[in-house]
Amino acid sequence: MKKLIALLLALCMLTFVTLAAAEPVKLTENASGFDLTMELPDNATVRVETFDDVPYTFITFADATLPKIYVSVAATEEYDVSSIADLSKEDLETLFATVSADMDDPSYEMRKTDNGYDYMLVNDNSETDSAMLLLLYQGYFIQMTVWNDQYAVLGDDDITAAELLINTLTIVPVA
């Protein structure tokens, strides 16, 4: 019993250390009606570049072996549902075909973040690899694109790094 309590205490302490290392960051994309926040680990930085009044948000890691990540928010008139989970199987297939049109060997899975947001993980299983994590929120696509230098093949660790970030995503309504 004492070992179990000690193990639980150790796990709790590790959780607090991990949370303490994460830094909350507000991502601004000029989205109408909401802001995005994510918890970034200490080895990650956010850079926003603006071209023609459009912000582009990039997340990079100090560890060069981790992937590059781009976060975007874009309005859509085609899908007026609150969540990607509200789409029919046919609409999901159409969306997948659209977002993966430039990929050589795409596949997708439906997943859910720790905060309860459903998303589509689209992965290009080819030699010029990239992946996309796509949410739909009140008429807006929230997209996280993941790739390595020279579009080298993404490994499980690369996808995991992106999913750890998206699991901290919070959509904050603004008045």
Phi and psi in degrees as a GROMACS rama.xvg file:
@    title "Ramachandran Plot"
@    xaxis  label "Phi"
@    yaxis  label "Psi"
@TYPE xy
-63.1502  -37.875  LYS-2
-64.3619  -39.8219  LYS-3
-64.4414  -43.8447  LEU-4
-64.2514  -42.4495  ILE-5
-62.9442  -40.9463  ALA-6
-65.0674  -43.9329  LEU-7
-63.1865  -41.3109  LEU-8
-62.454  -43.0594  LEU-9
-62.9242  -42.7661  ALA-10
-63.6053  -40.7242  LEU-11
-61.5391  -43.3158  CYS-12
-64.3229  -40.4255  MET-13
-62.0204  -40.0646  LEU-14
-61.3324  -44.9971  THR-15
-65.0796  -37.6806  PHE-16
-63.2715  -44.2271  VAL-17
-62.2858  -44.355  THR-18
-66.8857  -35.7164  LEU-19
-66.8001  -30.7567  ALA-20
-76.7922  -19.467  ALA-21
-82.8527  140.585  ALA-22
-115.484  123.224  GLU-23
-70.582  134.276  PRO-24
-130.135  132.107  VAL-25
-89.8618  122.669  LYS-26
-98.1829  121.492  LEU-27
-104.043  122.904  THR-28
-128.003  13.1266  GLU-29
59.0148  31.9547  ASN-30
-73.6468  143.472  ALA-31
-81.5321  115.673  SER-32
92.3747  -3.20688  GLY-33
-157.726  157.795  PHE-34
-117.019  161.803  ASP-35
-115.714  139.22  LEU-36
-128.596  150.844  THR-37
-140.979  153.426  MET-38
-94.5765  118.623  GLU-39
-103.271  137.379  LEU-40
-68.6008  163.68  PRO-41
-58.0522  -27.3448  ASP-42
-87.9085  9.50074  ASN-43
-115.512  146.433  ALA-44
-131.645  154.694  THR-45
-111.559  136.351  VAL-46
-131.502  128.012  ARG-47
-111.521  123.168  VAL-48
-113.802  139.43  GLU-49
-115.779  127.497  THR-50
-127.74  124.824  PHE-51
51.9272  45.3775  ASP-52
63.332  16.8107  ASP-53
-111.369  121.183  VAL-54
-79.9604  139.234  PRO-55
-120.46  121.199  TYR-56
-105.594  121.755  THR-57
-116.194  139.327  PHE-58
-117.318  125.886  ILE-59
-126.829  157.519  THR-60
-113.823  148.06  PHE-61
-63.6773  -32.8141  ALA-62
-77.2324  108.303  ASP-63
-64.3287  -13.6264  ALA-64
-80.3519  -12.6902  THR-65
-85.3398  157.356  LEU-66
-74.9028  169.028  PRO-67
-91.9347  145.883  LYS-68
-135.423  137.003  ILE-69
-122.834  130.763  TYR-70
-114.834  131.356  VAL-71
-137.116  156.072  SER-72
-129.17  127.229  VAL-73
-141.038  135.584  ALA-74
-69.0324  147.217  ALA-75
-133.84  133.892  THR-76
-94.8783  -15.2974  GLU-77
-72.9282  -35.0978  GLU-78
-118.181  113.297  TYR-79
-107.37  18.8815  ASP-80
-87.0233  163.9  VAL-81
-77.0494  -28.1536  SER-82
-146.746  153.848  SER-83
-62.4047  -24.777  ILE-84
-67.4127  -18.4847  ALA-85
-82.4326  -6.5506  ASP-86
-78.8004  147.444  LEU-87
-72.2134  165.86  SER-88
-58.8966  -40.1183  LYS-89
-64.1917  -42.8363  GLU-90
-66.1495  -36.5474  ASP-91
-63.0245  -43.0057  LEU-92
-63.6433  -40.1913  GLU-93
-65.6473  -44.3387  THR-94
-61.7661  -45.4888  LEU-95
-58.5289  -45.2132  PHE-96
-61.091  -38.2702  ALA-97
-69.5013  -49.4475  THR-98
-76.2278  -18.8145  VAL-99
-104.469  10.1395  SER-100
-56.6905  -32.5351  ALA-101
-92.292  3.05212  ASP-102
-91.1725  149.464  MET-103
-80.2894  -40.2797  ASP-104
-143.247  70.2885  ASP-105
-83.2517  153.857  PRO-106
-146.232  164.052  SER-107
-144.682  157.397  TYR-108
-137.281  147.81  GLU-109
-93.9356  135.431  MET-110
-137.742  172.524  ARG-111
-134.618  136.705  LYS-112
-76.9978  167.33  THR-113
-61.5485  -26.2514  ASP-114
-89.7957  5.89689  ASN-115
91.4464  9.94263  GLY-116
-87.4713  128.02  TYR-117
-80.3337  141.862  ASP-118
-145.684  159.972  TYR-119
-102.886  122.595  MET-120
-95.7062  110.158  LEU-121
-105.203  123.949  VAL-122
-124.145  133.33  ASN-123
-92.0491  114.471  ASP-124
-92.3232  29.6751  ASN-125
-105.088  -175.377  SER-126
-72.9852  -22.9573  GLU-127
-106.109  80.6542  THR-128
-89.2537  144.249  ASP-129
-155.565  167.372  SER-130
-142.223  161.87  ALA-131
-140.404  133.247  MET-132
-111.591  119.319  LEU-133
-124.674  123.047  LEU-134
-112.836  157.046  LEU-135
-123.889  125.185  LEU-136
-138.685  111.182  TYR-137
44.2868  52.47  GLN-138
83.8504  12.1205  GLY-139
-128.399  138.633  TYR-140
-88.2942  131.373  PHE-141
-112.312  116.105  ILE-142
-123.02  134.952  GLN-143
-118.479  116.322  MET-144
-101.678  136.851  THR-145
-126.557  133.804  VAL-146
-157.446  163.703  TRP-147
-105.514  166.165  ASN-148
-52.3373  139.579  ASP-149
58.547  19.8883  GLN-150
52.9773  37.2288  TYR-151
-61.9572  155.568  ALA-152
-55.5061  132.965  VAL-153
-78.5591  134.586  LEU-154
-98.5891  176.026  GLY-155
-58.5525  -35.7392  ASP-156
-64.3153  -35.4814  ASP-157
-67.217  -44.6959  ASP-158
-65.6297  -40.5819  ILE-159
-60.8946  -41.3437  THR-160
-59.7882  -42.7724  ALA-161
-68.2502  -41.2016  ALA-162
-68.4704  -32.6164  GLU-163
-62.0867  -37.8322  LEU-164
-69.1049  -48.9719  LEU-165
-66.0587  -25.334  ILE-166
-67.6366  -17.3536  ASN-167
-97.2152  -1.04882  THR-168
-61.6694  133.021  LEU-169
-128.781  130.993  THR-170
-98.2664  119.366  ILE-171
-110.595  109.695  VAL-172
-62.8458  139.964  PRO-173
-116.099  143.896  VAL-174
